[in-house]
Amino acid sequence: MRIFVVSPDLYERHRGLLTQMHRLRAQVFGSRLGWDVEVTADEERDEYDRLGPTYILEIDATDRVAGCARLLPASGPTMLQQTFPQLLREGHLDVHPGMIESSRFCVDTNLEAGRGGGQLHLATLTMFAGIIEWSMANGYDEIVTATDLRFERILNRAGWPMRRLGEPVEIGNTIAVAGSLPADRASFDRLCPADYKSNITGILGSRSAA
């Protein structure tokens, strides 16, 4: 498994990987979780994909997308502020330049990559590490997200507890909650699998070399 970052300037070059990502999102959010998402031609997309996000992808040994997340500056527009403000205690974020929003996180847990510490899937831990590494390398120290209680429990098991930004709210068929996560070296070291690799250029040295 390796982390591969696709920034807006690389969309065209890596169109095939992004197509795989949108199909994985359709499988996870549309089919498996039954969320109210828009799926067209077996791909899940929404309005935030049109804002030039950075995508964190997890690629397996056969060059298949095994996980993904979407990152946008919290200065907006963001999913938390525009789509789910009811999850925020004050109805808005106290945004600062070091804040990034993560959304559409998912992994293919049918992979045979095995499970890591606390019996969490290695694909999940690798994605967590990739999000933290990219955030630090690009000057962000806080990650905000809208998720559900199930995923909040996964974060706690991983040792990356989320600070709630409001009370849980029932949305559709899930109980959603907004939270904040630290993007720092201590969190990265705690979560990072031993064989972690990424194409992120920055501050973490040879351990993250692709």
ABEGO torsion letter per residue (X at the ends): XBBBBBBAAAAAAAAAAAAAAAAAAAAAAAAAAGBBBBBBGGBBBBAAAAAGBBBBBBBBAAGBBABBBBBBBAAOBBAAAAAAAAABAAGBBBBBAABBBBBGBBBBAABAAEBBBGGBBAAAAAAAAAAAAAAAAAGBABBBBBBBAAAAAAAAAAGBBBBBAEBBBBBEABBBBBBBBBBBAAAAAAABBAABBBABBEAAEAAABX
